[in-house]
Structures are given as C-alpha cells and as structure tokens.
C-alpha cells in the first residue's frame, strides 16, 4: 500500500543507544527521548524499550495516555500544560514542563485529588523567546510559592533553544541557566537536581568545553531520529541518518510543457505560483500532497528526479532524465518536519522493519 513510510526500528534503537552513551560522555546524566514525531505510534515507542532509556517525552498528553503501560520509568509532557487538561497531565505524565504559576497551582490541586506526586521542570527563556520565565526577570518569589505547593516537586530547571528564535546554544547562553541555578540554590537553600540544557541543538557542543558541566539533562528528538544536531544541521558521526524512507507511486507520466498555457492567478492554496519555463519535460505525478506534508521536505533518492511542485493530493516531478513508468515507486529521503507531518497523516501507511 502506498504512500508509505518505511521505518528501520533496529537503526532507531542503535541511534538511541549511541546517544545515551555519547550524552553520558559529555556529563549528561540522563536524556529524555522526545517521541512527538511518532504521532502517538505505540509500535515505534515500544520498540525503544529495553535499551536504557528511562524517560520519553511528548508534546501531546493524548499520546502519553497511549503509552501508559510501557515500561519507561518516566513520561514527560514537553509542552506547557493547558489548564483544561490538568486532570490528564497528572493521570498520564510523571513530569511536565511549566512556566505559569497558575497552571502549577492547578496541577498541585489535581495531584492532591489523585494522591500523586507530580514533578515539574520550571522553564526559563534564555533569549530564544519561546516558553519560559525570561532569564533576567525576577523569579525567586515564583519558586518560593512553588515550594509550598502540596504534591508538587520541583525536579529542576530547563530551557529551550533554536526552536523559535533560532538562538544557538553556547557557553554564554547556557551559563544564564547555570546562574539561575546557582542563585536559586544560594538564596533559597535548596538543591536543583536537574538542569535541562535544551534539545538536539545543544548536541553541537558535545566534545567541546562550551557545554557547562552543570548541564546534566537534555530533551532529544531529531539528533536520535536523524543523527543530526539541530544548530547547524550537521550529521553526528557514527549515527544512522536513514532511519526513515518515504515511498509513493507514480499515477501519471506524460510529456508536457513546463509553463502553464494562459493567465496565471492564485493556486488552490491562495499562492501565486512562481514557475520556471524549461520547455517540454517528462512530468510524473505521484500520490502525495500538501495535506500530508510540506513537499519541500521530501528529497528524491534518485538524483535524476527534480521536484517541481504540487497541490493538496499531487506531487509533480521532472523525470526527464530518468526512466519510469506508471505504477513505479519513487523513494524519498525526508527531514524532521516531513516525518512529523507524514506520521500524523492517516493516509500514509507505516511499515516497520
């Protein structure tokens, strides 16, 4: 059945094991494997059992709910909880990332009702301008109040980098989080056990003196899934970079002009197409479209194929230099955004090997 995504679970497991080892060699005591790109696929997450991972993270509590019977010691909600979902957050996650005192209070009240202890990671914005208390603001009063809340344990502090503002991790940036840790500990006479220094972008600091020794936790997704750090999208040596392959079928193959014949206006997505006139070409249409993924995140494995464009349900390829026929299968490498979209599409078959 096509379209489909082929997932090499053995390569995935090996990448995860290598990352655990590599992280510990860089004083990262624990990692959280962020599995949100799997869109709640329990088969994939279950394949990661038994390799030394103690914590998995997802941005959707609905997905964590589906993993309740898996053997990981901790399950982390990595998106700030909504007030309307605190019941499920306490029920199905052990740890959540937080930045709003009102939400933490609601989690506390629900944890009391359920007779559970809930761990929180208090997030700080070091300048990337996504979630978190801004690093230069006054935060001690907030922490004092958190420490009084029943059934809430302040597990540690954390940050997120590169996902919104593209802020690259560095010794200078991450030491802002270290300074916060030191200030909290010295002022409030408590111990901050976990300092979570971001995501796969921080892997770029591995093997250097740039990663502060106080950083002892990371939340990693793409670096495991694709073997890449995300600050500069460089491949990590020794990792597999082809865990995932997308395949789909040619449904039309015809010689046509490369430029529309007539007046050009907006397309079905409200965009004005920019189309280059290359003369006559052999154009293949394959069964995948913009409702399934962002087409520019697909990369034909056959170097003689060029992506021309597409619509909701069709991807148009220039196959002038290649030899194909209707019914042939076209194979693509994909990147992280493509994986997220394809895994979330019910129209894309998932195949495990």
C-alpha positions in Angstrom: 0.0 0.0 0.0 1.2 3.5 -0.9 2.1 6.1 0.0 4.1 4.7 2.9 6.9 5.5 5.3 9.5 2.7 6.0 10.9 2.8 9.5 14.1 0.8 10.4 13.4 0.2 14.0 16.8 -1.5 14.5 18.7 1.6 13.3 16.5 3.7 15.5 17.3 1.6 18.6 21.0 1.8 17.7 20.9 5.6 17.4 19.2 5.8 20.7 21.7 3.6 22.5 24.6 5.6 20.9 23.1 8.8 22.1 22.7 7.6 25.7 26.5 6.7 25.6 27.5 9.9 23.9 25.5 12.0 26.3 27.0 10.4 29.4 30.5 11.0 27.9 29.5 14.7 27.9 28.3 14.8 31.6 24.6 14.5 30.6 23.4 12.0 33.2 20.0 11.4 31.6 18.2 12.2 28.4 14.5 12.4 27.6 13.8 10.9 24.1 11.2 13.2 22.6 8.9 10.9 20.6 6.4 13.5 19.4 7.3 12.9 15.8 5.8 9.4 16.1 2.3 10.9 16.5 1.5 8.5 19.2 2.6 5.4 17.3 2.8 2.9 20.1 4.6 0.3 18.0 7.5 2.6 17.4 7.7 3.8 21.0 7.5 0.2 22.3 10.5 -0.7 20.1 12.6 1.6 22.3 12.0 -0.4 25.4 14.9 -2.3 27.0 17.8 -0.1 25.6 18.4 2.0 28.7 16.0 4.9 28.1 14.4 5.9 31.4 12.2 8.8 30.1 10.2 9.6 27.0 8.7 12.9 26.2 5.7 14.0 24.1 4.0 17.3 23.4 0.5 15.8 23.4 -1.0 14.3 26.6 -3.2 12.1 24.3 -0.1 10.3 23.1 1.3 9.8 26.6 -2.1 8.3 27.6 -1.5 5.6 25.0 1.9 4.8 26.4 0.7 4.2 30.0 1.5 0.5 30.0 5.0 0.9 28.5 8.0 0.2 30.8 9.7 3.6 30.7 10.3 4.9 34.3 9.1 8.5 33.5 6.9 10.1 30.9 7.3 13.8 30.3 4.9 16.3 28.9 7.2 18.7 27.0 4.6 21.3 26.1 3.3 23.7 28.7 0.1 22.1 30.0 -3.3 23.7 29.3 -5.4 24.4 32.3 -8.2 22.4 30.7 -6.0 19.2 30.7 -4.5 19.2 34.2 -6.5 16.0 35.1 -4.9 14.1 32.3 -1.5 15.6 32.9 -1.5 14.3 36.5 -3.0 11.0 35.3 -0.7 10.2 32.5 2.6 12.1 32.9 5.1 12.0 35.7 6.9 15.2 34.7 5.7 18.3 33.0 7.5 21.5 31.7 5.9 24.6 33.2 6.3 28.4 33.3 2.9 29.6 34.7 2.3 29.7 38.4 -1.5 29.4 38.0 -1.0 26.2 36.0 1.3 24.7 38.6 -1.2 25.5 41.3 -3.9 23.7 39.3 -1.6 20.7 38.9 -1.0 20.8 42.6 -4.7 20.7 43.4 -5.3 17.9 41.0 -2.3 15.9 42.2 -3.8 16.1 45.7 -7.1 14.8 44.4 -5.4 11.9 42.7 -3.0 11.3 45.7 0.0 11.6 43.4 3.3 13.4 43.4 4.0 15.3 40.2 7.4 16.6 39.1 7.8 19.9 37.3 10.6 21.3 35.3 10.5 25.1 35.6 11.3 26.6 32.2 13.4 29.7 31.6 13.6 31.7 28.4 17.3 32.4 27.7 16.6 34.6 24.8 15.0 32.4 22.1 11.6 33.9 23.1 9.6 30.7 23.2 8.3 29.3 26.6 9.8 30.1 30.0 10.3 32.9 32.6 12.6 35.4 31.0 16.1 34.9 32.4 16.6 38.5 33.5 13.3 38.8 35.3 12.5 38.3 39.0 11.7 34.6 39.5 12.5 33.9 43.2 9.1 34.7 44.5 7.6 32.3 42.0 9.9 29.5 43.1 9.2 30.2 46.8 5.5 29.7 46.1 6.1 26.6 44.1 8.0 25.1 47.0 4.9 25.5 49.2 2.5 23.6 46.9 1.5 20.2 48.0 2.2 17.1 45.8 4.4 19.2 43.5 8.2 18.5 43.4 10.5 21.0 41.7 12.6 18.5 39.8 14.8 21.1 38.1 15.0 24.0 35.7 15.2 23.9 31.9 15.3 25.9 28.7 14.6 25.5 25.0 16.7 26.9 22.3 16.6 27.3 18.4 13.0 26.1 18.0 11.5 29.6 17.6 14.1 32.3 17.6 17.0 30.2 16.3 19.1 31.1 19.3 22.2 28.9 19.1 23.4 27.2 22.3 26.7 28.5 23.6 28.6 28.6 26.8 27.5 32.2 27.3 23.8 31.4 26.7 23.7 28.2 28.8 25.5 29.9 31.6 22.5 32.1 32.0 20.7 28.9 33.1 23.6 27.9 35.4 23.5 31.4 37.0 19.8 30.9 37.7 20.5 27.5 39.3 23.2 29.0 41.5 21.1 31.9 42.5 18.2 29.7 43.5 20.4 27.3 45.5 22.2 30.0 47.4 19.2 32.2 48.1 16.6 29.6 48.9 19.0 26.9 50.3 17.7 24.2 48.1 19.2 21.8 45.6 18.4 22.0 41.9 19.0 18.4 40.8 18.3 18.6 37.1 19.4 21.4 34.8 18.0 20.7 31.3 20.0 22.5 28.7 17.7 22.3 25.8 17.2 20.0 22.8 19.2 18.5 19.9 20.7 21.9 19.1 22.8 21.5 22.3 24.4 18.4 20.9 26.6 20.7 18.8 28.5 21.4 22.0 29.4 17.8 22.6 33.1 17.2 22.6 33.9 20.8 23.4 34.5 22.9 26.5 31.4 25.0 25.7 28.8 22.8 27.5 28.7 23.9 31.1 29.3 21.0 33.5 26.2 21.9 35.4 24.0 20.9 32.4 23.1 17.3 33.2 19.9 16.7 31.1 18.8 17.2 27.5 15.5 16.5 25.7 16.5 14.9 22.4 14.5 14.0 19.3 16.0 14.9 15.9 19.6 14.0 17.0 18.4 10.4 17.6 15.9 10.1 14.8 18.2 11.5 12.1 21.6 11.5 13.7 21.9 15.3 13.3 22.4 18.2 15.7 20.0 21.0 15.0 22.1 24.2 15.5 23.7 23.8 12.1 22.1 20.5 10.9 25.4 18.6 10.8 25.4 14.9 10.9 26.7 13.2 14.0 29.5 10.7 13.2 28.6 7.1 13.9 24.9 7.6 13.7 22.4 6.3 11.1 20.9 9.1 9.1 18.5 7.0 7.1 16.2 5.5 9.7 13.2 6.7 7.6 12.3 6.4 3.9 9.2 7.7 2.2 7.8 5.9 -0.9 4.9 6.6 -3.2 3.6 5.6 -6.6 3.6 7.3 -10.0 -0.1 7.8 -11.0 0.6 9.8 -14.2 3.5 10.1 -16.6 3.3 12.5 -19.6 5.3 14.9 -21.7 4.1 18.4 -21.1 5.2 22.0 -21.3 6.9 23.2 -18.1 5.0 26.5 -18.1 1.2 27.0 -17.8 -0.6 28.0 -21.0 -2.6 31.1 -20.2 -3.0 33.7 -17.5 -1.6 32.8 -14.1 -3.5 33.7 -10.9 -3.6 32.1 -7.4 -3.5 28.4 -6.9 -5.6 26.2 -4.5 -3.6 27.4 -1.5 -4.0 31.1 -2.3 -0.5 31.4 -3.6 0.8 32.9 -6.8 2.9 30.2 -8.3 6.5 31.0 -9.4 7.2 28.6 -12.3 10.3 28.5 -14.5 9.8 27.8 -18.2 12.2 24.9 -19.0 10.5 23.9 -22.2 9.0 20.4 -22.7 9.6 17.9 -20.0 8.5 14.4 -18.8 6.4 15.1 -15.8 5.4 12.4 -13.3 2.7 12.8 -10.7 2.9 10.8 -7.5 0.3 10.2 -4.9 1.2 12.6 -2.1 0.3 16.2 -1.4 0.3 19.2 0.8 -2.3 17.8 3.1 0.2 15.1 4.0 3.4 17.0 4.3 5.4 20.1 3.2 6.6 19.0 -0.2 9.9 20.8 0.0 10.9 18.5 2.9 11.0 15.4 0.5 14.2 14.6 -1.2 14.2 12.1 -4.1 16.8 9.4 -3.7 17.2 9.3 -7.5 19.3 12.3 -8.2 17.8 12.5 -11.8 14.5 13.5 -10.3 13.5 17.1 -9.5 10.5 18.2 -7.5 8.5 20.8 -9.5 5.6 21.5 -7.1 2.3 20.1 -6.1 -1.2 20.5 -4.7 -3.3 19.0 -2.0 -3.0 15.5 -3.3 -0.4 15.5 -6.0 3.4 15.9 -6.2 4.8 16.8 -9.6 8.2 15.6 -10.6 10.5 16.3 -13.5 11.7 12.8 -14.6 13.0 13.9 -18.0 16.5 12.4 -17.2 15.1 9.2 -15.7 13.3 6.1 -16.9 10.0 5.4 -15.1 6.5 4.2 -16.0 3.1 4.5 -14.3 3.0 2.3 -11.2 6.7 2.6 -10.4 7.6 3.6 -6.9 9.6 6.8 -6.2 11.7 6.8 -3.0 12.5 9.8 -0.9 14.7 10.8 2.0 12.9 13.0 4.5 13.8 15.5 7.2 12.3 16.0 10.7 9.4 18.3 9.6 8.4 15.8 6.9 8.5 13.0 9.4 6.2 14.9 11.8 3.6 15.5 9.0 3.8 12.1 7.4 3.4 10.3 10.8 0.3 12.4 11.5 -1.3 11.6 8.2 -3.8 8.7 8.3 -3.3 8.4 4.6 0.3 7.3 4.9 1.0 3.7 5.7 3.6 3.0 8.3 5.9 0.0 7.7 8.3 -1.3 10.3 11.5 -3.3 9.5 
